């Protein structure tokens, strides 16, 4: 039997590696930016056309490369960062694996121009699908310019998986922002289709944040700093009143490398306990500096996931640093910071104790209200067990809702549950804790979640507007201007047709601004800017959590932001109208996120509570 195992050709091996390293244009931009930072550049320029599908170019004024180094940089696993195994535990540079340039050259047409400051001439190398087409001396500026054209031109299946230009550009902007935040001492500029999107001068971190995200961030920043043993934390957190409904503006950097960590994010959220509205997320840019020996950055191809050898210690320090910053800026009630943090011995830090703060005294529910709601909860829990347990009502803090991935065409949305017709309920209606509508039906008692029910009503209405492209608009007497970051502006322009179909009247105004001239007619009197910004934030949040079509996402986002909220007092006419509209829906049983809109407490079941014989 002949041998069947053979070595892959280099070009094919590079294409396979590119599948991990270069997932989309933004991945290439990230790698090129990090290489430019490692080259000690003081100014980095990024040029993008057609969201990186046609052209991506990163130009820096760093150290440059010699002719030999330029050629070697295109080989797999060629790196200047690692010589011996011990170097893996002392990494403070961005790139170190030596896969990036080789992977990009395997799936694009690449041109490299580089010159060291002490050399008179530089080197130009042209590569196509890992094959060097041309190499020659060239006159160029000191530093390196890498141009990538026609990404995935030789892998059409990969190119077909790329999203629209707006989505891909959003990812590029996000990667640009992360590298720019990590290196405020470096000047950055970004050009999209020959238009300047960012021009960031070198400066302090606070200036970089304001230049990236807008002038309104100046007033919400609170400095955060903590030094303990081998760990130091610096950066800024946003004040709770500026928290948003999306998770997009949370940044952790470990040794200047952007990382994703749900564990550390939980530490920050724990510090903000009882200070944030339901479903809100604070802004933060936090830098953790730690001895590299305690960190493993080599756990993910994109190097955005890391491991600490003592995660509990890092968690405690992050949480305490944020609490201290909140207290220093008079954002929290008085907290006890007299004790230091209990830190593990692995980082050579003294063992002390952490005093946790109990926020129960800030809750406002009266004993009578608490007793009443406990009785209701007991009634429902005994009836349904785990299938129905209304969450504890607390005006200061509510638990986040569970969201299900339900598409508009899902079976759950098509198949009605219990058959309840509008004529089944009586008009004896009352409101429970300003959250639930209670009414009598033939079989017993019906309890309706007013927010979930209204979301279902609005969702189906907005889906109809989007399907027919004729949502009615109410023109504003005083149009409002909304300033967006470049990523959000690109997203809005991409969805302009759908946004107009919902009833919004918007026009571009300036580079990243839009004017809102009208709102959907059924929204009524509202703050145009607040409604529109909420729509975009909720859309992005849905997009990060769910895989649903864009129109359904928009309908769900607007329904979520404009629905009647829990805690809103309704008149009897409003409650009656809401019930009528709910049961006129095609799927009255469930909210768009899959939450039950109403529950029937059967009369026979109620009788069992009174021991009838």
Backbone torsions as a table, in degrees:
resi	resn	phi	psi	omega
1	UNK	NA	127.8	-176.4
2	UNK	-69.5	154.7	177.1
3	UNK	-68.9	142.3	-175.7
4	UNK	-119.7	-9.4	-179.7
5	UNK	-92.8	128.5	-179.2
6	UNK	-142.5	160.8	178.3
7	UNK	-76.7	141.6	176.4
8	UNK	-71.9	143.0	171.2
9	UNK	-60.9	150.0	-177.4
10	UNK	-57.6	-41.1	-177.4
11	UNK	-63.2	-39.7	179.8
12	UNK	-72.3	-39.5	177.7
13	UNK	-61.7	-38.5	178.6
14	UNK	-67.2	-37.5	177.1
15	UNK	-64.4	-39.0	177.7
16	UNK	-65.4	-43.1	177.8
17	UNK	-62.7	-34.8	179.5
18	UNK	-63.3	-28.0	178.4
19	UNK	-62.9	-27.3	177.7
20	UNK	-90.7	-40.7	-172.8
21	UNK	-85.7	-40.6	-175.5
22	UNK	-114.9	88.0	-179.2
23	UNK	-85.5	-27.8	-178.7
24	UNK	-161.0	172.5	-179.4
25	UNK	-53.6	-37.0	-179.6
26	UNK	-60.7	-32.8	179.1
27	UNK	-63.7	-40.7	178.3
28	UNK	-66.7	-42.3	178.3
29	UNK	-59.3	-43.4	179.8
30	UNK	-58.5	-49.0	-177.6
31	UNK	-64.5	-41.2	-179.2
32	UNK	-68.0	-38.9	177.9
33	UNK	-64.8	-42.2	-179.4
34	UNK	-66.4	-36.8	175.7
35	UNK	-63.9	-38.7	179.0
36	UNK	-65.5	-40.0	177.0
37	UNK	-64.3	-42.6	178.8
38	UNK	-63.6	-24.2	179.3
39	UNK	-83.8	10.8	177.9
40	UNK	62.9	34.8	178.0
41	UNK	-71.0	147.3	174.7
42	UNK	-106.4	-12.0	174.6
43	UNK	-144.1	128.8	-178.3
44	UNK	-127.2	129.7	-178.4
45	UNK	-117.7	131.4	179.8
46	UNK	-117.0	128.5	178.7
47	UNK	-121.1	127.2	-176.6
48	UNK	-131.6	137.6	173.6
49	UNK	-129.6	138.3	-178.8
50	UNK	52.2	46.6	177.7
51	UNK	55.2	32.5	176.3
52	UNK	87.8	-7.5	-178.4
53	UNK	-72.4	-33.8	-179.6
54	UNK	-94.1	-45.1	-175.3
55	UNK	-150.7	136.1	167.2
56	UNK	-135.6	129.1	-179.7
57	UNK	-139.3	131.1	176.4
58	UNK	-121.9	122.2	-176.9
59	UNK	-117.9	127.9	178.6
60	UNK	-131.4	163.3	178.2
61	UNK	-109.8	36.6	-176.9
62	UNK	-80.9	-155.3	-171.9
63	UNK	-71.8	-22.0	-177.7
64	UNK	72.1	179.3	-179.2
65	UNK	-131.8	152.0	172.5
66	UNK	-75.5	172.0	-179.6
67	UNK	-60.9	-42.1	-179.8
68	UNK	-66.6	-44.5	-179.5
69	UNK	-64.0	-37.1	-179.6
70	UNK	-62.5	-40.8	179.5
71	UNK	-71.6	-40.3	-178.9
72	UNK	-67.5	-28.5	-178.0
73	UNK	-63.0	-18.1	-178.8
74	UNK	-89.7	-3.1	177.9
75	UNK	-86.6	149.3	178.3
76	UNK	-66.4	138.6	175.8
77	UNK	60.1	30.5	173.5
78	UNK	-98.3	121.4	-175.8
79	UNK	-147.4	151.0	175.6
80	UNK	-98.1	1.1	-170.3
81	UNK	-94.8	-22.9	-172.2
82	UNK	-131.4	131.2	177.8
83	UNK	-118.8	-44.2	-176.9
84	UNK	-127.0	161.3	-176.9
85	UNK	-55.0	-34.8	-178.6
86	UNK	-61.7	-23.7	-179.5
87	UNK	-64.5	-23.5	178.9
88	UNK	-63.6	-21.7	-177.3
89	UNK	-103.8	16.4	177.2
90	UNK	-139.5	35.1	-174.5
91	UNK	-82.9	123.3	174.0
92	UNK	-125.8	4.3	176.5
93	UNK	-93.9	168.9	-178.2
94	UNK	-81.1	-57.7	179.4
95	UNK	-96.3	144.9	178.0
96	UNK	-155.9	-10.5	-173.3
97	UNK	-84.0	-22.9	179.6
98	UNK	74.5	27.6	180.0
99	UNK	-108.6	-21.4	-166.0
100	UNK	-62.6	-58.8	-175.2
101	UNK	-63.7	-40.1	178.9
102	UNK	-63.0	-40.4	-179.8
103	UNK	-67.4	-43.6	179.7
104	UNK	-66.1	-39.1	179.7
105	UNK	-65.6	-23.1	-178.7
106	UNK	-76.4	-20.1	-174.0
107	UNK	-126.8	24.8	-178.7
108	UNK	-158.3	179.8	169.8
109	UNK	-106.5	111.6	-170.9
110	UNK	-113.8	141.8	174.5
111	UNK	-129.3	126.2	179.3
112	UNK	-114.4	128.0	170.5
113	UNK	-123.7	125.3	-176.4
114	UNK	-148.0	146.0	177.4
115	UNK	-150.3	135.0	173.1
116	UNK	-80.2	145.9	-175.8
117	UNK	-56.8	-32.5	-177.5
118	UNK	-82.3	-8.0	-179.2
119	UNK	-93.8	148.8	178.8
120	UNK	-80.5	-36.0	-179.6
121	UNK	-121.2	152.5	175.9
122	UNK	-104.0	-166.7	-177.8
123	UNK	-127.6	137.4	173.2
124	UNK	-118.9	131.3	177.7
125	UNK	-128.5	129.8	176.1
126	UNK	-112.0	127.5	-176.4
127	UNK	-129.3	140.5	174.2
128	UNK	-133.8	119.8	178.3
129	UNK	50.6	48.4	177.0
130	UNK	74.8	-2.5	-179.3
131	UNK	-100.7	123.4	179.6
132	UNK	-74.7	116.6	-178.4
133	UNK	-90.6	-32.2	-174.8
134	UNK	-157.2	141.2	173.5
135	UNK	-145.1	125.8	-176.1
136	UNK	-159.4	158.7	174.8
137	UNK	-68.2	151.9	-178.2
138	UNK	-153.1	147.7	174.1
139	UNK	-84.1	124.0	-178.8
140	UNK	-155.3	169.3	179.3
141	UNK	-72.8	153.6	174.9
142	UNK	-59.2	143.8	-177.4
143	UNK	113.5	-159.1	-175.7
144	UNK	-136.2	137.7	172.7
145	UNK	-124.9	120.6	178.4
146	UNK	-118.2	122.7	-177.1
147	UNK	-115.4	125.4	179.1
148	UNK	-116.0	119.9	-179.0
149	UNK	-113.7	145.3	172.3
150	UNK	52.4	59.7	179.5
151	UNK	-58.5	135.4	-179.9
152	UNK	63.6	25.0	-180.0
153	UNK	-63.3	-29.2	-179.5
154	UNK	-99.2	4.6	175.6
155	UNK	-130.9	73.1	-173.3
156	UNK	-58.3	-30.8	179.2
157	UNK	-63.2	-39.9	177.6
158	UNK	-67.0	-39.0	-179.1
159	UNK	-65.1	-34.3	179.9
160	UNK	-67.4	-21.4	-179.6
161	UNK	-83.6	-8.1	177.6
162	UNK	-67.8	146.7	-179.4
163	UNK	-83.2	-174.0	179.3
164	UNK	-64.6	163.4	-178.5
165	UNK	-58.6	-38.2	-180.0
166	UNK	-62.4	-44.0	-179.6
167	UNK	-67.5	-45.7	-179.1
168	UNK	-65.0	-37.0	178.6
169	UNK	-67.3	-34.5	177.5
170	UNK	-61.2	-42.4	178.1
171	UNK	-65.2	-38.8	177.9
172	UNK	-63.0	-44.9	179.2
173	UNK	-61.1	-40.3	179.5
174	UNK	-62.3	-44.2	178.6
175	UNK	-65.9	-40.1	177.4
176	UNK	-60.3	-44.6	-179.0
177	UNK	-62.6	-40.7	-178.6
178	UNK	-63.6	-46.3	179.6
179	UNK	-67.9	-38.2	179.0
180	UNK	-65.6	-38.2	177.3
181	UNK	-65.9	-39.2	-177.2
182	UNK	-70.8	-17.9	-174.8
183	UNK	-135.3	66.2	-177.8
184	UNK	-65.2	-18.7	179.2
185	UNK	-78.3	-4.6	179.0
186	UNK	-107.6	135.9	176.4
187	UNK	-81.6	135.7	-179.4
188	UNK	-127.6	149.4	170.9
189	UNK	-142.2	148.3	-179.1
190	UNK	-133.6	127.9	178.7
191	UNK	-119.9	129.1	179.5
192	UNK	-118.1	117.4	-178.7
193	UNK	50.0	47.8	177.0
194	UNK	69.5	6.8	176.4
195	UNK	-108.0	135.3	-179.1
196	UNK	-74.5	121.6	177.9
197	UNK	-96.6	-44.5	177.7
198	UNK	-133.5	144.0	168.8
199	UNK	-140.9	96.0	-170.3
200	UNK	-106.0	110.7	176.2
201	UNK	-72.7	157.1	174.9
202	UNK	-66.3	143.4	-178.5
203	UNK	-179.8	-156.0	179.5
204	UNK	-82.5	164.3	179.9
205	UNK	-61.6	-41.4	-179.3
206	UNK	-61.8	-39.1	177.4
207	UNK	-66.6	-38.6	179.9
208	UNK	-64.7	-40.4	178.9
209	UNK	-61.9	-46.5	-179.3
210	UNK	-64.4	-41.7	-179.7
211	UNK	-67.3	-30.4	-179.4
212	UNK	-81.0	-44.3	-168.7
213	UNK	-107.7	-12.3	176.3
214	UNK	123.0	158.2	-176.7
215	UNK	-64.6	-27.6	-177.0
216	UNK	-68.8	-11.7	177.7
217	UNK	-77.1	-14.9	-177.3
218	UNK	-61.2	-38.1	-174.6
219	UNK	-86.3	-8.4	-177.0
220	UNK	-103.8	-3.0	-174.8
221	UNK	-82.7	134.9	173.5
222	UNK	-124.3	124.1	-177.0
223	UNK	-66.8	143.3	-179.3
224	UNK	-132.3	124.1	-179.9
225	UNK	-148.9	137.7	179.6
226	UNK	-155.5	133.3	178.0
227	UNK	-126.5	119.2	-179.5
228	UNK	-143.8	111.2	176.8
229	UNK	57.8	-124.5	-176.9
230	UNK	-86.4	3.2	-177.2
231	UNK	-121.4	135.2	171.5
232	UNK	-129.7	143.6	180.0
233	UNK	-126.8	130.4	177.2
234	UNK	-140.4	157.9	177.2
235	UNK	146.1	-155.7	-178.1
236	UNK	-138.1	146.9	171.6
237	UNK	-120.6	155.4	177.3
238	UNK	-90.5	147.5	178.9
239	UNK	-69.3	147.8	-173.5
240	UNK	-56.6	-35.5	-176.7
241	UNK	-67.8	-13.0	178.3
242	UNK	-100.3	7.2	-178.6
243	UNK	-61.7	147.6	-178.4
244	UNK	-113.3	171.5	-178.3
245	UNK	-87.8	2.4	-179.7
246	UNK	-119.0	157.6	-178.7
247	UNK	-93.4	8.1	-168.9
248	UNK	-68.4	-22.2	-172.1
249	UNK	-110.9	51.0	173.9
250	UNK	-122.8	122.1	-173.6
251	UNK	-129.8	124.1	171.1
252	UNK	-114.1	134.4	175.7
253	UNK	-127.1	125.9	176.6
254	UNK	-111.2	117.1	-174.1
255	UNK	51.4	44.3	177.1
256	UNK	69.3	12.6	177.4
257	UNK	-107.2	126.1	177.5
258	UNK	-64.6	133.3	179.3
259	UNK	-134.6	155.6	171.3
260	UNK	-106.8	129.4	-179.4
261	UNK	-151.3	106.5	175.2
262	UNK	-63.2	-30.7	-178.8
263	UNK	-65.5	-48.4	179.5
264	UNK	-69.8	-34.5	176.4
265	UNK	-62.0	-37.5	177.3
266	UNK	-63.5	-34.3	177.6
267	UNK	-62.5	-41.2	178.7
268	UNK	-68.0	-46.4	-179.2
269	UNK	-62.8	-33.7	177.3
270	UNK	-64.0	-36.9	178.8
271	UNK	-69.2	-29.2	179.8
272	UNK	-87.4	9.6	-174.6
273	UNK	-51.9	133.5	176.4
274	UNK	70.5	6.6	-179.6
275	UNK	-108.6	-12.5	-174.4
276	UNK	-108.6	145.1	171.7
277	UNK	-64.5	163.0	-179.4
278	UNK	-59.1	132.1	176.0
279	UNK	70.9	20.2	-179.7
280	UNK	-106.2	153.4	-177.8
281	UNK	-133.4	132.0	-176.6
282	UNK	-80.0	157.3	171.9
283	UNK	-81.0	138.2	170.7
284	UNK	-157.0	145.9	172.4
285	UNK	-130.5	104.2	-173.9
286	UNK	-122.5	133.1	-179.9
287	UNK	-110.7	122.4	176.9
288	UNK	-106.9	119.5	177.4
289	UNK	-107.2	122.6	-174.2
290	UNK	-145.8	149.6	177.4
291	UNK	-57.0	125.4	-177.2
292	UNK	-56.7	-20.7	-179.9
293	UNK	-64.5	-21.3	-179.7
294	UNK	-93.0	5.0	-174.2
295	UNK	-129.7	139.9	172.0
296	UNK	-114.6	107.2	-179.4
297	UNK	-94.0	-0.7	-171.6
298	UNK	-99.4	43.6	-176.0
299	UNK	-112.0	-0.1	-177.1
300	UNK	-151.2	138.8	-178.1
301	UNK	-55.4	-34.1	-179.0
302	UNK	-91.6	-0.4	175.0
303	UNK	62.1	26.2	178.4
304	UNK	-97.4	-5.9	176.5
305	UNK	-118.2	132.8	-178.1
306	UNK	-132.9	169.6	176.6
307	UNK	-129.1	139.0	173.0
308	UNK	-102.5	148.8	177.5
309	UNK	-79.3	-13.4	175.8
310	UNK	-141.3	79.4	-173.7
311	UNK	-66.5	-33.8	-177.8
312	UNK	-63.2	-38.5	179.5
313	UNK	-64.5	-46.7	-179.7
314	UNK	-62.9	-40.5	178.1
315	UNK	-58.1	-47.6	-176.8
316	UNK	-63.7	-40.6	-178.6
317	UNK	-68.0	-43.6	179.3
318	UNK	-60.8	-47.6	-178.7
319	UNK	-61.8	-43.3	-179.4
320	UNK	-67.4	-38.4	180.0
321	UNK	-63.2	-41.0	180.0
322	UNK	-69.1	-41.8	177.2
323	UNK	-59.4	-42.3	-179.5
324	UNK	-63.1	-41.7	179.7
325	UNK	-63.9	-41.2	178.8
326	UNK	-63.4	-41.1	-179.6
327	UNK	-70.9	-39.1	-179.4
328	UNK	-61.0	-35.0	-178.6
329	UNK	-95.4	18.3	175.7
330	UNK	56.5	38.9	-179.8
331	UNK	-95.8	-31.2	-178.7
332	UNK	-105.8	163.0	168.4
333	UNK	-61.3	166.7	-176.8
334	UNK	-59.5	125.6	179.3
335	UNK	-115.5	157.2	-178.9
336	UNK	-94.1	107.0	178.0
337	UNK	-109.9	20.6	-177.8
338	UNK	-68.3	-25.8	-179.9
339	UNK	-97.8	145.5	176.1
340	UNK	-80.1	-173.8	-172.9
341	UNK	-96.4	144.9	177.1
342	UNK	-81.4	108.2	-174.4
343	UNK	-118.8	147.7	-176.3
344	UNK	-71.0	164.5	-177.1
345	UNK	-78.0	-15.8	-176.8
346	UNK	-62.0	-29.6	-177.8
347	UNK	-101.6	15.2	176.8
348	UNK	56.8	49.1	-178.6
349	UNK	-120.0	142.2	-178.1
350	UNK	-60.6	145.6	177.2
351	UNK	-88.7	119.6	175.3
352	UNK	-129.1	-160.0	179.7
353	UNK	-124.9	150.0	176.1
354	UNK	-102.6	128.2	176.3
355	UNK	-98.5	113.2	179.1
356	UNK	-84.7	146.5	-177.1
357	UNK	-96.7	133.2	176.8
358	UNK	-96.2	117.4	-175.1
359	UNK	-93.9	10.2	-173.6
360	UNK	-62.0	-25.5	-177.6
361	UNK	-71.5	-11.9	-178.8
362	UNK	-90.7	-4.1	179.1
363	UNK	-78.2	146.5	-167.9
364	UNK	-109.7	-0.7	-178.1
365	UNK	-66.8	133.4	-179.2
366	UNK	-79.0	159.7	178.6
367	UNK	-57.7	-37.3	-179.7
368	UNK	-66.0	-44.1	178.3
369	UNK	-62.1	-42.5	-178.4
370	UNK	-63.9	-41.1	179.2
371	UNK	-63.9	-45.0	179.3
372	UNK	-58.0	-51.0	-174.5
373	UNK	-69.4	-30.9	176.6
374	UNK	-63.7	-37.6	177.7
375	UNK	-64.9	-42.0	177.8
376	UNK	-63.1	-46.0	-178.7
377	UNK	-60.6	-40.8	179.0
378	UNK	-61.7	-41.6	179.3
379	UNK	-59.5	-49.1	-175.5
380	UNK	-72.3	-38.5	-179.0
381	UNK	-65.6	-39.0	177.7
382	UNK	-65.4	-31.7	-177.8
383	UNK	-74.7	-44.9	-171.8
384	UNK	-112.1	-7.0	-176.3
385	UNK	65.4	-127.1	-175.8
386	UNK	-84.9	-12.0	-174.7
387	UNK	-76.2	-21.5	178.1
388	UNK	-143.5	110.5	178.9
389	UNK	-142.1	95.0	-180.0
390	UNK	-56.8	133.1	-179.2
391	UNK	-68.2	151.4	-177.1
392	UNK	-63.7	127.5	-179.4
393	UNK	-79.7	126.2	-179.0
394	UNK	-147.9	113.8	-174.6
395	UNK	-65.3	-23.4	-177.7
396	UNK	-85.0	-31.3	-173.7
397	UNK	-154.0	131.3	177.5
398	UNK	-127.9	148.8	179.5
399	UNK	-74.9	143.9	179.4
400	UNK	-65.1	148.1	-179.0
401	UNK	-78.4	153.1	173.0
402	UNK	-82.4	132.1	-179.7
403	UNK	-111.3	133.7	177.6
404	UNK	-107.1	149.6	177.8
405	UNK	-86.9	88.5	-179.0
406	UNK	-115.2	121.1	176.7
407	UNK	-84.4	165.0	-177.7
408	UNK	-62.6	-27.2	-178.2
409	UNK	-96.3	7.5	-174.7
410	UNK	-65.7	158.1	180.0
411	UNK	-62.5	-34.7	179.8
412	UNK	-63.6	-34.4	179.3
413	UNK	-80.6	-17.8	-178.8
414	UNK	-91.2	-34.7	-170.7
415	UNK	-97.3	117.3	177.5
416	UNK	-68.3	152.2	177.5
417	UNK	-88.4	-114.0	177.5
418	UNK	-69.5	138.5	-179.7
419	UNK	-80.8	104.5	177.0
420	UNK	-125.8	118.6	-178.5
421	UNK	-99.3	157.1	179.0
422	UNK	-55.7	-32.8	-177.1
423	UNK	-76.0	-7.0	-177.9
424	UNK	-77.3	-24.6	-175.0
425	UNK	-97.2	148.5	178.6
426	UNK	-87.8	173.5	179.4
427	UNK	-99.2	21.9	171.8
428	UNK	-91.4	98.7	-169.8
429	UNK	-125.7	141.4	169.9
430	UNK	-145.1	165.4	-176.5
431	UNK	-107.9	136.1	-178.5
432	UNK	-108.4	116.2	178.1
433	UNK	54.1	27.3	-179.6
434	UNK	54.8	27.3	179.8
435	UNK	-126.8	-37.1	-174.6
436	UNK	-120.6	146.7	173.9
437	UNK	-105.1	126.1	-176.6
438	UNK	-115.3	131.1	179.0
439	UNK	-147.9	159.0	179.8
440	UNK	-86.3	138.1	171.9
441	UNK	-126.1	171.9	-175.5
442	UNK	-59.6	-36.5	-175.3
443	UNK	-89.4	-4.8	-179.3
444	UNK	155.7	-121.2	-176.7
445	UNK	-129.7	133.3	179.3
446	UNK	-108.1	132.5	178.7
447	UNK	-117.7	123.2	-175.3
448	UNK	-113.9	131.1	172.1
449	UNK	-79.5	110.9	-170.6
450	UNK	-64.3	-36.3	-179.5
451	UNK	-71.7	-46.6	179.9
452	UNK	-61.6	-40.7	179.9
453	UNK	-64.5	-44.2	-178.9
454	UNK	-67.9	-34.1	176.0
455	UNK	-61.7	-41.7	178.0
456	UNK	-62.1	-43.8	-179.6
457	UNK	-60.5	-49.9	-177.5
458	UNK	-67.7	-38.2	-179.5
459	UNK	-58.7	-47.6	-179.0
460	UNK	-67.6	-34.3	177.6
461	UNK	-64.9	-45.5	-177.9
462	UNK	-70.4	-33.7	175.5
463	UNK	-63.3	-36.8	175.4
464	UNK	-64.2	-42.0	177.3
465	UNK	-59.8	-45.1	-177.8
466	UNK	-67.8	-35.4	-179.7
467	UNK	-69.2	-39.2	-177.2
468	UNK	-97.0	-6.6	179.0
469	UNK	54.4	43.4	-179.8
470	UNK	-149.6	56.4	173.7
471	UNK	-76.6	133.1	-178.9
472	UNK	-71.4	146.5	-178.5
473	UNK	-121.2	149.7	173.0
474	UNK	-115.8	113.5	-175.7
475	UNK	-70.9	140.4	-178.8
476	UNK	-84.6	142.2	175.7
477	UNK	-69.9	-35.6	-178.9
478	UNK	-127.3	91.9	-179.8
479	UNK	-56.5	144.6	-179.2
480	UNK	-111.8	145.1	177.5
481	UNK	-98.0	133.5	179.3
482	UNK	-117.9	125.4	176.4
483	UNK	-92.9	125.3	-178.6
484	UNK	-116.0	154.7	170.8
485	UNK	-75.5	160.8	-174.5
486	UNK	-55.0	-37.4	179.7
487	UNK	-64.7	-45.5	179.1
488	UNK	-67.4	-36.2	179.2
489	UNK	-63.3	-42.9	177.4
490	UNK	-62.0	-40.0	-179.8
491	UNK	-64.4	-42.8	-179.7
492	UNK	-65.1	-43.1	-179.7
493	UNK	-64.5	-33.8	178.1
494	UNK	-68.3	-33.1	-176.6
495	UNK	-101.4	16.4	-173.5
496	UNK	-55.8	-41.0	-178.4
497	UNK	-63.8	-45.7	179.8
498	UNK	-67.3	-38.2	179.8
499	UNK	-63.4	-40.0	177.2
500	UNK	-67.2	-35.4	179.7
501	UNK	-64.2	-28.4	177.1
502	UNK	-73.6	-19.1	179.9
503	UNK	117.6	1.3	176.7
504	UNK	-79.8	138.3	172.9
505	UNK	-108.2	103.3	-176.2
506	UNK	-126.0	148.2	176.5
507	UNK	-139.2	141.0	175.6
508	UNK	-66.7	145.7	-178.2
509	UNK	-147.7	103.8	-177.0
510	UNK	81.0	-166.8	-172.3
511	UNK	-70.4	-50.8	-176.6
512	UNK	-128.2	20.9	-179.1
513	UNK	-110.5	154.1	172.2
514	UNK	-134.3	155.6	176.2
515	UNK	-109.2	129.4	176.7
516	UNK	-98.1	111.4	-177.7
517	UNK	-100.4	-10.0	-179.8
518	UNK	-167.4	155.6	179.1
519	UNK	-118.3	162.6	172.0
520	UNK	-53.3	136.5	-172.1
521	UNK	-61.4	-32.0	-174.8
522	UNK	-82.7	-2.0	177.2
523	UNK	-76.9	-32.0	179.3
524	UNK	79.7	-159.4	-178.8
525	UNK	-68.0	122.3	-178.6
526	UNK	-159.7	164.6	175.9
527	UNK	-80.4	110.3	-174.8
528	UNK	-57.0	-44.8	-177.7
529	UNK	-63.9	-45.1	-178.9
530	UNK	-63.7	-42.9	-179.9
531	UNK	-63.9	-45.4	-175.7
532	UNK	-69.2	-44.0	178.2
533	UNK	-63.0	-38.3	177.2
534	UNK	-63.5	-38.9	178.1
535	UNK	-60.5	-47.0	-178.0
536	UNK	-66.5	-41.6	179.5
537	UNK	-63.3	-44.3	-180.0
538	UNK	-67.2	-37.2	177.2
539	UNK	-60.2	-45.6	-179.7
540	UNK	-65.9	-37.4	178.5
541	UNK	-64.9	-45.7	177.3
542	UNK	-59.5	-40.8	-176.5
543	UNK	-64.2	-35.4	-179.6
544	UNK	-75.7	-21.9	-174.8
545	UNK	-106.7	-24.2	-172.4
546	UNK	-129.8	156.4	173.3
547	UNK	-112.5	89.6	-178.3
548	UNK	-134.6	157.6	178.7
549	UNK	-60.1	155.9	-175.0
550	UNK	-62.2	-41.7	-179.0
551	UNK	-64.4	-42.3	178.6
552	UNK	-65.3	-37.9	177.9
553	UNK	-61.1	-45.2	179.3
554	UNK	-62.4	-44.0	-179.8
555	UNK	-63.1	-42.6	178.6
556	UNK	-65.4	-41.5	-178.2
557	UNK	-64.0	-45.0	-178.7
558	UNK	-70.0	-37.7	176.9
559	UNK	-62.5	-41.5	-179.8
560	UNK	-62.9	-41.3	-173.9
561	UNK	-82.0	-20.0	-175.8
562	UNK	-112.8	1.9	-178.1
563	UNK	-75.4	162.7	173.8
564	UNK	-64.5	130.9	-177.1
565	UNK	-93.5	155.9	173.2
566	UNK	-61.9	135.3	-176.5
567	UNK	103.1	-10.8	179.1
568	UNK	-82.4	130.0	179.4
569	UNK	-82.8	131.3	-177.6
570	UNK	-116.8	146.5	173.7
571	UNK	-79.3	167.4	179.7
572	UNK	-62.5	-37.3	178.6
573	UNK	-64.8	-40.4	179.4
574	UNK	-65.8	-41.0	179.1
575	UNK	-65.1	-43.1	179.5
576	UNK	-63.0	-43.5	179.1
577	UNK	-63.6	-38.5	179.5
578	UNK	-64.3	-39.9	178.7
579	UNK	-64.9	-44.1	178.7
580	UNK	-58.3	-45.9	-178.4
581	UNK	-68.1	-36.3	-179.8
582	UNK	-60.9	-46.2	-176.2
583	UNK	-83.1	0.7	168.8
584	UNK	-89.5	-7.5	179.5
585	UNK	-75.0	156.5	178.1
586	UNK	-70.0	-29.2	179.4
587	UNK	-134.0	82.0	-176.0
588	UNK	-76.5	-15.8	-170.9
589	UNK	-73.4	-25.4	-171.4
590	UNK	-133.9	144.5	170.3
591	UNK	-72.8	166.7	-179.1
592	UNK	-56.7	-29.6	-179.2
593	UNK	-87.9	6.6	177.5
594	UNK	94.7	-2.5	179.7
595	UNK	-72.5	140.2	178.1
596	UNK	-65.2	135.0	-178.7
597	UNK	-91.4	-28.7	179.6
598	UNK	-147.8	164.0	-178.9
599	UNK	-141.6	138.2	178.7
600	UNK	-103.5	120.8	173.3
601	UNK	-95.9	105.8	-172.4
602	UNK	-65.1	141.6	-178.3
603	UNK	-60.8	-40.3	179.1
604	UNK	-61.6	-37.9	178.6
605	UNK	-68.6	-38.8	178.3
606	UNK	-61.5	-40.3	-178.3
607	UNK	-63.1	-29.9	-179.2
608	UNK	-66.8	-22.4	179.9
609	UNK	-72.8	-16.5	-176.7
610	UNK	-107.5	13.6	174.6
611	UNK	54.8	42.2	177.4
612	UNK	-69.6	139.1	-179.7
613	UNK	-120.9	NA	NA
